[in-house]
Amino acid sequence: MGKKKPSKSGSSERIPSNDFKWSDSDLLRMFGSIFRELQIDPDEIERGSPIIYGFNLKFGEDGKPMLERFGNVQESPAGARLTDEREPLVDVIDNGKEITVIAELPGVRKDDITVKVAGNILKISAKGYEQSRNYFKRVHLPSEVEKKSIVAKYTNGIIEIRMEKLKGGDDEREIKIE
C-alpha cells in the first residue's frame, strides 16, 4: 500500500497500489478517509456558501496513482474547514524542455488573474466578480523556469501557462495574460 506524500501541487496523496491490483478494502479505505475529512461543523458554513470538493486520480512519474484534491474544503489540524478561496484543478505537464500548467478558473475575467513565479513555485490567484469565485493555487514545478519565456493564455475558464526550463535561478516575475 502507498503512503501519504505531498505532490508537486501540495495536495495529493499516494493511494493503495500493488501493481494496480487494488482490493475492495483498499478502495473503501481510501474513499472512507476522504469522506471522513468532509465532516464540517455546520456552524462554520455561511448561509448560501457553496461547498466545493473534488478529486482527480492521476499517475505520477513513477507510474503510481496519486489523488489530487481541489475545491474550498481544506485540511487543518482541527479537521476540514471551508475557505474563501477555491483551490483549482491543475495539471502540470513536463515535456522535457518545456513545462505546461493548465488550471480551471471558471467565473473570473482575464484581468482578475495573477500569475507569479519564483524559483520552482508558480502561484495562480484570481479574484472573481462573484464573491464565491476566488482561487489560489501554489504549484511546485518540476524545475526552475526561464521567466522571460513564460506565456499565459486564458480562454473559456481555462488558463494555460507555458514556460521553458532553466538550469539556473532568477527572481520573481509577474506574467501578463493574453
N, CA, C and O of each residue as an XYZ file, in Angstrom:
712
protein
N       0.848     -1.173      0.000
C       0.000      0.000      0.000
C       0.890      1.232      0.000
O       1.932      1.243      0.656
N       0.494      2.262     -0.723
C       1.260      3.501     -0.771
C       1.098      4.287      0.506
O       0.220      3.993      1.317
N       1.958      5.304      0.694
C       1.838      6.157      1.864
C       1.515      7.572      1.422
O       1.693      7.921      0.255
N       1.029      8.406      2.374
C       0.719      9.789      2.040
C       2.004     10.494      1.653
O       3.040     10.316      2.294
N       1.930     11.297      0.598
C       3.085     12.040      0.144
C       2.595     13.271     -0.581
O       1.748     13.151     -1.467
N       3.101     14.483     -0.236
C       2.652     15.674     -0.946
C       3.059     15.609     -2.406
O       4.119     15.086     -2.749
N       2.206     16.147     -3.255
C       2.517     16.189     -4.682
C       3.213     17.496     -4.990
O       3.492     18.292     -4.093
N       3.489     17.709     -6.255
C       4.072     18.967     -6.695
C       3.131     20.122     -6.384
O       3.588     21.247     -6.183
N       1.842     19.869     -6.341
C       0.885     20.931     -6.041
C       0.621     21.035     -4.550
O      -0.024     21.986     -4.107
N       1.103     20.078     -3.765
C       0.980     20.135     -2.324
C      -0.266     19.506     -1.762
O      -0.432     19.511     -0.543
N      -1.164     18.958     -2.580
C      -2.396     18.434     -2.009
C      -2.753     17.045     -2.550
O      -3.929     16.703     -2.675
N      -1.754     16.274     -2.859
C      -2.016     14.921     -3.340
C      -1.517     13.917     -2.328
O      -0.695     14.239     -1.470
N      -2.010     12.714     -2.428
C      -1.508     11.658     -1.570
C      -1.413     10.377     -2.371
O      -2.130     10.171     -3.350
N      -0.510      9.526     -1.929
C      -0.397      8.210     -2.553
C      -1.618      7.403     -2.140
O      -2.136      7.547     -1.033
N      -2.055      6.571     -3.035
C      -3.170      5.704     -2.713
C      -2.713      4.266     -2.858
O      -1.676      4.017     -3.474
N      -3.443      3.322     -2.317
C      -3.001      1.930     -2.340
C      -2.647      1.471     -3.748
O      -3.387      1.703     -4.704
N      -1.489      0.810     -3.852
C      -1.076      0.334     -5.162
C      -0.202     -0.896     -5.009
O       0.832     -0.847     -4.345
N      -0.598     -1.962     -5.600
C       0.205     -3.171     -5.711
C       0.154     -3.563     -7.170
O      -0.562     -4.486     -7.558
N       0.934     -2.841     -7.983
C       0.884     -3.028     -9.426
C      -0.546     -2.867     -9.941
O      -0.988     -3.609    -10.818
N      -1.262     -1.887     -9.381
C      -2.619     -1.524     -9.774
C      -3.643     -2.614     -9.488
O      -4.711     -2.628    -10.099
N      -3.343     -3.514     -8.583
C      -4.318     -4.532     -8.169
C      -4.876     -4.098     -6.820
O      -4.376     -4.506     -5.772
N      -5.912     -3.272     -6.853
C      -6.498     -2.755     -5.634
C      -7.605     -3.684     -5.181
O      -8.407     -4.167     -5.980
N      -7.630     -3.917     -3.905
C      -8.722     -4.720     -3.367
C      -9.890     -3.787     -3.038
O      -9.729     -2.569     -2.952
N     -11.055     -4.383     -2.861
C     -12.216     -3.585     -2.462
C     -11.944     -2.870     -1.150
O     -12.358     -1.723     -0.981
N     -11.258     -3.520     -0.218
C     -10.994     -2.889      1.075
C     -10.039     -1.700      0.922
O     -10.171     -0.718      1.651
N      -9.064     -1.769     -0.027
C      -8.183     -0.626     -0.275
C      -8.991      0.571     -0.763
O      -8.808      1.688     -0.278
N      -9.876      0.340     -1.713
C     -10.696      1.425     -2.256
C     -11.643      1.989     -1.206
O     -11.809      3.206     -1.113
N     -12.257      1.131     -0.422
C     -13.159      1.603      0.633
C     -12.397      2.417      1.668
O     -12.900      3.436      2.143
N     -11.200      1.989      2.023
C     -10.388      2.717      2.998
C     -10.006      4.093      2.436
O     -10.061      5.093      3.151
N      -9.619      4.142      1.155
C      -9.240      5.405      0.528
C     -10.416      6.376      0.505
O     -10.286      7.516      0.951
N     -11.561      5.934     -0.009
C     -12.719      6.809     -0.087
C     -13.285      7.121      1.300
O     -13.807      8.213      1.525
N     -13.185      6.181      2.215
C     -13.646      6.419      3.580
C     -12.895      7.567      4.232
O     -13.495      8.392      4.919
N     -11.570      7.627      4.018
C     -10.791      8.710      4.620
C     -11.165     10.051      3.997
O     -11.171     11.068      4.691
N     -11.473     10.072      2.717
C     -11.890     11.310      2.057
C     -13.203     11.798      2.662
O     -13.324     12.973      3.007
N     -14.172     10.920      2.792
C     -15.478     11.324      3.297
C     -15.430     11.703      4.779
O     -16.180     12.578      5.212
N     -14.568     11.065      5.554
C     -14.418     11.458      6.965
C     -13.899     12.879      7.069
O     -14.310     13.623      7.960
N     -12.992     13.270      6.165
C     -12.441     14.624      6.174
C     -13.500     15.677      5.882
O     -13.349     16.828      6.293
N     -14.549     15.314      5.194
C     -15.576     16.273      4.817
C     -16.577     16.579      5.922
O     -17.519     17.341      5.706
N     -16.390     16.003      7.089
C     -17.300     16.307      8.193
C     -16.991     17.710      8.684
O     -16.047     17.925      9.443
N     -17.802     18.659      8.237
C     -17.598     20.073      8.524
C     -18.627     20.517      9.552
O     -19.796     20.136      9.489
N     -18.173     21.326     10.496
C     -19.057     21.876     11.517
C     -20.076     22.787     10.834
O     -19.679     23.756     10.186
N     -21.384     22.508     10.959
C     -22.404     23.332     10.296
C     -22.358     24.798     10.709
O     -22.786     25.662      9.943
N     -21.844     25.100     11.909
C     -21.745     26.489     12.357
C     -20.727     27.283     11.544
O     -20.775     28.513     11.528
N     -19.796     26.588     10.862
C     -18.781     27.264     10.051
C     -19.306     27.658      8.676
O     -18.656     28.434      7.975
N     -20.451     27.150      8.281
C     -20.955     27.383      6.928
C     -21.909     28.571      6.938
O     -22.910     28.575      7.654
N     -21.578     29.588      6.124
C     -22.486     30.720      5.969
C     -23.636     30.294      5.076
O     -23.463     29.479      4.170
N     -24.799     30.843      5.334
C     -25.966     30.530      4.512
C     -25.681     30.901      3.057
O     -25.281     32.029      2.770
N     -25.884     29.967      2.156
C     -25.661     30.201      0.737
C     -24.233     29.981      0.269
O     -23.965     30.068     -0.930
N     -23.300     29.696      1.185
C     -21.914     29.457      0.781
C     -21.789     28.070      0.171
O     -22.265     27.088      0.741
N     -21.150     27.992     -0.985
C     -21.011     26.673     -1.612
C     -19.928     25.832     -0.931
O     -18.942     26.362     -0.420
N     -20.128     24.537     -0.937
C     -19.097     23.600     -0.510
C     -18.640     22.896     -1.777
O     -19.403     22.167     -2.410
N     -17.380     23.127     -2.136
C     -16.841     22.561     -3.366
C     -15.702     21.636     -2.986
O     -14.732     22.056     -2.354
N     -15.824     20.383     -3.370
C     -14.785     19.408     -3.057
C     -14.766     18.364     -4.160
O     -15.803     17.819     -4.537
N     -13.602     18.101     -4.659
C     -13.461     17.077     -5.679
C     -12.067     16.504     -5.652
O     -11.197     16.987     -4.927
N     -11.861     15.495     -6.427
C     -10.527     14.920     -6.523
C     -10.305     14.385     -7.920
O     -11.244     14.061     -8.646
N      -9.048     14.303     -8.270
C      -8.628     13.839     -9.574
C      -7.598     12.735     -9.357
O      -6.626     12.927     -8.626
N      -7.803     11.604     -9.975
C      -6.873     10.489     -9.872
C      -5.871     10.611    -11.012
O      -6.245     10.591    -12.184
N      -4.582     10.739    -10.654
C      -3.511     10.883    -11.639
C      -2.467      9.801    -11.387
O      -2.477      9.134    -10.353
N      -1.578      9.643    -12.346
C      -0.466      8.725    -12.190
C       0.820      9.534    -12.202
O       1.054     10.320    -13.120
N       1.663      9.344    -11.175
C       2.920     10.071    -11.047
C       3.949      9.601    -12.043
O       3.726      8.652    -12.795
N       5.090     10.283    -12.037
C       6.184      9.933    -12.936
C       6.659      8.504    -12.710
O       7.165      7.850    -13.622
N       6.488      8.033    -11.481
C       6.897      6.661    -11.153
C       5.823      5.639    -11.535
O       6.000      4.443    -11.302
N       4.715      6.099    -12.119
C       3.650      5.200    -12.558
C       2.659      4.844    -11.472
O       1.725      4.081    -11.720
N       2.839      5.376    -10.276
C       1.927      5.066     -9.173
C       0.791      6.079     -9.134
O       0.991      7.251     -9.454
N      -0.395      5.634     -8.746
C      -1.545      6.541     -8.707
C      -1.443      7.544     -7.560
O      -0.935      7.234     -6.482
N      -1.942      8.759     -7.822
C      -1.979      9.824     -6.829
C      -3.360     10.465     -6.860
O      -3.984     10.563     -7.917
N      -3.827     10.893     -5.713
C      -5.125     11.529     -5.598
C      -4.893     13.013     -5.329
O      -4.295     13.366     -4.313
N      -5.362     13.897     -6.233
C      -5.219     15.332     -6.041
C      -6.580     15.922     -5.735
O      -7.543     15.694     -6.467
N      -6.660     16.676     -4.657
C      -7.923     17.297     -4.242
C      -8.013     18.717     -4.746
O      -6.993     19.359     -4.995
N      -9.250     19.221     -4.900
C      -9.463     20.614     -5.270
C     -10.762     21.083     -4.643
O     -11.584     20.269     -4.222
N     -10.948     22.395     -4.579
C     -12.173     22.969     -4.027
C     -11.889     23.942     -2.905
O     -10.771     24.443     -2.778
N     -12.904     24.214     -2.080
C     -12.734     25.157     -0.973
C     -12.787     24.478      0.392
O     -12.977     25.151      1.405
N     -12.625     23.177      0.433
C     -12.543     22.434      1.689
C     -11.071     22.101      1.901
O     -10.469     21.383      1.102
N     -10.493     22.625      2.980
C      -9.076     22.429      3.251
C      -8.888     21.648      4.545
O      -9.682     21.760      5.479
N      -7.829     20.864      4.579
C      -7.493     20.115      5.789
C      -6.830     21.053      6.793
O      -6.096     21.964      6.412
N      -7.092     20.825      8.068
C      -6.432     21.559      9.144
C      -6.307     20.603     10.327
O      -6.972     19.568     10.348
N      -5.473     20.926     11.307
C      -5.341     20.037     12.474
C      -6.666     19.790     13.193
O      -6.852     18.745     13.817
N      -7.590     20.758     13.104
C      -8.886     20.618     13.762
C      -9.913     19.909     12.883
O     -11.057     19.723     13.299
N      -9.520     19.511     11.678
C     -10.444     18.865     10.753
C     -10.639     19.721      9.518
O      -9.933     20.709      9.318
N     -11.588     19.342      8.700
C     -11.850     20.076      7.455
C     -12.468     21.430      7.773
O     -13.239     21.574      8.722
N     -12.110     22.424      6.954
C     -12.693     23.758      7.112
C     -12.908     24.366      5.742
O     -12.209     24.036      4.785
N     -13.888     25.262      5.657
C     -14.159     25.964      4.408
C     -13.276     27.195      4.316
O     -13.014     27.853      5.323
N     -12.814     27.511      3.107
C     -12.009     28.706      2.896
C     -12.714     29.623      1.903
O     -13.640     29.209      1.205
N     -12.263     30.875      1.849
C     -12.833     31.843      0.908
C     -12.314     31.626     -0.499
O     -12.936     32.062     -1.468
N     -11.175     30.951     -0.619
C     -10.587     30.708     -1.922
C     -10.708     29.241     -2.294
O     -10.501     28.352     -1.468
N     -11.044     29.009     -3.547
C     -11.084     27.640     -4.061
C      -9.690     27.268     -4.561
O      -8.960     28.104     -5.094
N      -9.345     26.019     -4.378
C      -8.122     25.510     -4.977
C      -8.520     24.889     -6.310
O      -9.249     23.897     -6.330
N      -8.050     25.461     -7.441
C      -8.487     24.944     -8.743
C      -7.838     23.607     -9.087
O      -6.802     23.242     -8.532
N      -8.453     22.901     -9.995
C      -7.887     21.680    -10.547
C      -6.764     22.091    -11.489
O      -6.969     22.926    -12.369
N      -5.570     21.508    -11.314
C      -4.386     21.910    -12.072
C      -3.675     20.677    -12.613
O      -3.554     19.661    -11.928
N      -3.207     20.784    -13.852
C      -2.352     19.758    -14.451
C      -1.000     20.381    -14.728
O      -0.918     21.503    -15.228
N       0.073     19.649    -14.399
C       1.445     20.061    -14.700
C       1.997     19.040    -15.679
O       2.057     17.847    -15.379
N       2.398     19.514    -16.850
C       2.902     18.628    -17.896
C       4.351     18.986    -18.180
O       4.647     20.112    -18.583
N       5.256     18.037    -17.975
C       6.680     18.230    -18.218
C       7.007     17.610    -19.575
O       6.970     16.390    -19.735
N       7.326     18.460    -20.544
C       7.623     17.988    -21.892
C       9.120     17.955    -22.180
O       9.524     18.084    -23.335
N       9.941     17.788    -21.164
C      11.386     17.765    -21.367
C      11.983     19.148    -21.266
O      12.531     19.498    -20.221
N      11.897     19.955    -22.323
C      12.459     21.306    -22.330
C      11.454     22.349    -21.867
O      11.833     23.473    -21.539
N      10.173     21.985    -21.838
C       9.109     22.940    -21.521
C       8.165     22.353    -20.474
O       7.958     21.141    -20.410
N       7.601     23.237    -19.655
C       6.588     22.855    -18.673
C       5.310     23.598    -19.032
O       5.338     24.797    -19.311
N       4.187     22.881    -19.025
C       2.881     23.489    -19.261
C       2.025     23.253    -18.026
O       1.929     22.132    -17.528
N       1.407     24.320    -17.541
C       0.477     24.228    -16.413
C      -0.887     24.659    -16.920
O      -1.028     25.726    -17.518
N      -1.892     23.823    -16.678
C      -3.263     24.123    -17.091
C      -4.128     24.132    -15.833
O      -4.120     23.174    -15.060
N      -4.877     25.222    -15.634
C      -5.726     25.345    -14.444
C      -7.131     25.780    -14.849
O      -7.310     26.573    -15.773
N      -8.115     25.250    -14.145
C      -9.514     25.609    -14.374
C      -9.898     26.743    -13.434
O      -9.866     26.585    -12.213
N     -10.263     27.892    -14.012
C     -10.653     29.075    -13.237
C     -11.966     29.648    -13.769
O     -11.984     30.787    -14.237
N     -13.055     28.900    -13.711
C     -14.316     29.418    -14.250
C     -14.860     30.577    -13.420
O     -14.670     30.631    -12.205
N     -15.540     31.504    -14.097
C     -16.220     32.596    -13.395
C     -15.349     33.784    -13.085
O     -15.744     34.641    -12.295
N     -14.162     33.866    -13.688
C     -13.313     35.047    -13.495
C     -12.944     35.617    -14.858
O     -12.987     34.925    -15.876
N     -12.577     36.903    -14.852
C     -12.115     37.559    -16.078
C     -10.595     37.498    -16.127
O      -9.937     37.373    -15.095
N     -10.047     37.587    -17.320
C      -8.598     37.544    -17.523
C      -7.891     38.579    -16.645
O      -6.850     38.283    -16.057
N      -8.447     39.787    -16.552
C      -7.811     40.859    -15.788
C      -7.826     40.613    -14.279
O      -7.127     41.306    -13.539
N      -8.601     39.650    -13.818
C      -8.677     39.338    -12.387
C      -7.695     38.248    -11.969
O      -7.650     37.874    -10.798
N      -6.906     37.732    -12.919
C      -5.984     36.630    -12.649
C      -4.566     37.166    -12.506
O      -4.126     38.019    -13.277
N      -3.862     36.651    -11.507
C      -2.454     36.970    -11.307
C      -1.668     35.676    -11.328
O      -2.037     34.704    -10.669
N      -0.578     35.668    -12.089
C       0.310     34.521    -12.153
C       1.709     35.019    -11.834
O       2.197     35.949    -12.476
N       2.359     34.410    -10.850
C       3.720     34.767    -10.463
C       4.550     33.505    -10.355
O       4.040     32.425    -10.059
N       5.843     33.664    -10.603
C       6.745     32.529    -10.465
C       8.013     32.991     -9.756
O       8.545     34.063    -10.046
N       8.488     32.173     -8.831
C       9.748     32.409     -8.122
C      10.374     31.038     -7.892
O       9.771     30.162     -7.273
N      11.586     30.868     -8.395
C      12.226     29.560     -8.273
C      11.410     28.529     -9.020
O      11.101     28.704    -10.199
N      11.058     27.444     -8.330
C      10.221     26.421     -8.971
C       8.788     26.451     -8.430
O       8.084     25.442     -8.479
N       8.362     27.598     -7.918
C       7.000     27.767     -7.394
C       6.221     28.726     -8.297
O       6.638     29.861     -8.529
N       5.088     28.249     -8.798
C       4.173     29.057     -9.603
C       2.948     29.336     -8.750
O       2.364     28.411     -8.185
N       2.550     30.609     -8.647
C       1.355     30.981     -7.880
C       0.301     31.508     -8.845
O       0.554     32.402     -9.653
N      -0.883     30.929     -8.734
C      -2.020     31.362     -9.543
C      -3.088     31.854     -8.578
O      -3.492     31.124     -7.673
N      -3.549     33.090     -8.767
C      -4.643     33.592     -7.932
C      -5.604     34.376     -8.800
O      -5.225     34.929     -9.833
N      -6.854     34.416     -8.366
C      -7.889     35.144     -9.101
C      -8.950     35.620     -8.121
O      -9.374     34.878     -7.234
N      -9.363     36.845     -8.291
C     -10.454     37.422     -7.513
C     -11.615     37.611     -8.468
O     -11.599     38.518     -9.301
N     -12.612     36.765     -8.353
C     -13.736     36.790     -9.278
C     -14.697     37.926     -9.028
O     -14.731     38.502     -7.940
N     -15.481     38.245    -10.045
C     -16.504     39.280     -9.896
C     -17.644     38.786     -9.027
O     -18.387     39.588     -8.462
N     -17.791     37.466     -8.912
C     -18.719     36.889     -7.945
C     -17.910     36.584     -6.688
O     -16.805     36.051     -6.787
N     -18.427     36.904     -5.530
C     -17.703     36.740     -4.274
C     -17.190     35.323     -4.074
O     -16.119     35.134     -3.496
N     -17.929     34.326     -4.538
C     -17.540     32.935     -4.294
C     -16.556     32.403     -5.330
O     -16.221     31.219     -5.296
N     -16.084     33.240     -6.248
C     -15.191     32.771     -7.318
C     -13.769     33.287     -7.121
O     -13.196     33.881     -8.034
N     -13.201     33.071     -5.958
C     -11.811     33.416     -5.694
C     -10.997     32.125     -5.702
O     -11.418     31.106     -5.155
N      -9.823     32.188     -6.332
C      -8.993     30.998     -6.472
C      -7.575     31.282     -5.998
O      -7.094     32.412     -6.078
N      -6.913     30.241     -5.506
C      -5.480     30.326     -5.206
C      -4.878     28.930     -5.288
O      -5.439     27.960     -4.778
N      -3.729     28.852     -5.940
C      -3.018     27.579     -6.037
C      -1.527     27.862     -6.106
O      -1.074     28.691     -6.895
N      -0.773     27.166     -5.273
C       0.686     27.199     -5.312
C       1.113     25.882     -5.944
O       0.842     24.809     -5.403
N       1.783     25.966     -7.092
C       2.166     24.784     -7.852
C       3.681     24.621     -7.789
O       4.427     25.545     -8.113
N       4.126     23.445     -7.372
C       5.553     23.124     -7.361
C       5.912     22.588     -8.742
O       5.448     21.523     -9.148
N       6.742     23.336     -9.452
C       7.148     22.939    -10.798
C       8.282     21.919    -10.721
O       9.029     21.906     -9.743
N       8.422     21.065    -11.735
C       9.476     20.050    -11.720
C      10.887     20.650    -11.753
O      11.847     19.983    -11.368
N      11.021     21.904    -12.211
C      12.313     22.585    -12.214
C      12.063     24.087    -12.297
O      10.936     24.530    -12.516
N      13.137     24.866    -12.116
C      13.013     26.304    -12.312
C      12.822     26.570    -13.797
O      13.161     25.738    -14.640
N      12.267     27.755    -14.110
C      11.938     28.067    -15.497
C      12.551     29.395    -15.919
O      12.872     30.243    -15.086
N      12.707     29.557    -17.231
C      13.184     30.808    -17.818
C      12.015     31.786    -17.782
O      11.060     31.636    -18.545
N      12.079     32.772    -16.914
C      10.925     33.646    -16.672
C      10.520     34.472    -17.890
O       9.343     34.783    -18.068
N      11.483     34.824    -18.718
C      11.155     35.620    -19.913
C      10.462     34.789    -20.982
O       9.921     35.346    -21.938
N      10.467     33.472    -20.839
C       9.829     32.601    -21.839
C       8.366     32.304    -21.508
O       7.675     31.664    -22.301
N       7.891     32.756    -20.362
C       6.561     32.374    -19.891
C       5.472     33.078    -20.688
O       5.492     34.295    -20.877
N       4.515     32.268    -21.149
C       3.356     32.781    -21.877
C       2.116     32.181    -21.226
O       2.048     30.974    -20.993
N       1.139     33.034    -20.935
C      -0.108     32.567    -20.325
C      -1.282     33.015    -21.182
O      -1.357     34.173    -21.592
N      -2.200     32.087    -21.452
C      -3.414     32.392    -22.224
C      -4.619     31.904    -21.439
O      -4.602     30.818    -20.860
N      -5.665     32.720    -21.426
C      -6.892     32.392    -20.692
C      -8.059     32.399    -21.665
O      -8.349     33.415    -22.297
N      -8.726     31.256    -21.781
C      -9.865     31.124    -22.681
C     -10.919     30.233    -22.038
O     -10.617     29.127    -21.590
N     -12.151     30.716    -21.995
C     -13.295     29.917    -21.516
C     -13.057     29.255    -20.167
O     -13.385     28.083    -19.985
N     -12.486     29.998    -19.218
C     -12.310     29.480    -17.862
C     -11.081     28.610    -17.665
O     -10.895     28.049    -16.586
N     -10.241     28.486    -18.680
C      -9.040     27.656    -18.584
C      -7.819     28.531    -18.848
O      -7.755     29.223    -19.865
N      -6.848     28.501    -17.929
C      -5.589     29.203    -18.165
C      -4.521     28.172    -18.481
O      -4.392     27.153    -17.803
N      -3.761     28.460    -19.525
C      -2.650     27.595    -19.928
C      -1.379     28.424    -19.850
O      -1.269     29.475    -20.481
N      -0.421     27.942    -19.070
C       0.832     28.660    -18.857
C       1.966     27.778    -19.368
O       2.154     26.656    -18.896
N       2.720     28.293    -20.337
C       3.843     27.543    -20.922
C       5.145     28.255    -20.553
O       5.226     29.483    -20.572
N       6.163     27.455    -20.217
C       7.451     28.036    -19.843
C       8.584     27.061    -20.137
O       8.425     25.846    -20.022
N       9.731     27.619    -20.518
C      10.906     26.798    -20.782
C      11.651     26.551    -19.475
O      11.667     27.408    -18.591
N      12.262     25.390    -19.357
C      13.046     25.055    -18.169
C      14.337     25.881    -18.140
O      14.863     26.274    -19.181
N      14.826     26.130    -16.943
C      16.045     26.889    -16.717
C      16.973     26.077    -15.828
O      16.516     25.401    -14.906
N      18.266     26.136    -16.097
C      19.225     25.409    -15.253
C      19.616     26.225    -14.034
O      19.908     25.647    -12.988
N      19.632     27.551    -14.133
C      19.970     28.424    -13.004
C      18.732     29.132    -12.501
O      17.675     29.017    -13.121
N      18.820     29.863    -11.397
C      17.662     30.547    -10.823
C      17.678     32.039    -11.129
O      18.710     32.579    -11.526
N      16.549     32.706    -10.948
C      16.473     34.160    -11.015
C      15.275     34.634    -10.197
O      14.658     33.824     -9.505
N      14.930     35.906    -10.252
C      13.940     36.498     -9.358
C      12.499     36.283     -9.814
O      12.233     35.835    -10.929
N      11.563     36.626     -8.893
C      10.130     36.515     -9.161
C       9.729     37.500    -10.258
O      10.284     38.593    -10.371
N       8.753     37.085    -11.061
C       8.246     37.922    -12.141
C       6.756     37.678    -12.285
O       6.301     36.536    -12.218
N       5.979     38.768    -12.486
C       4.545     38.625    -12.772
C       4.367     38.440    -14.268
O       5.072     39.070    -15.057
N       3.435     37.586    -14.669
C       3.253     37.214    -16.060
C       2.013     37.879    -16.617
O       0.948     37.807    -16.004
N       2.128     38.528    -17.774
C       0.987     39.144    -18.454
C       0.175     38.040    -19.117
O       0.752     37.154    -19.748
N      -1.136     38.069    -18.992
C      -2.019     37.053    -19.552
C      -2.633     37.596    -20.829
O      -3.189     38.694    -20.847
N      -2.527     36.817    -21.899
C      -3.060     37.241    -23.197
C      -4.517     36.863    -23.332
O      -5.134     37.141    -24.360
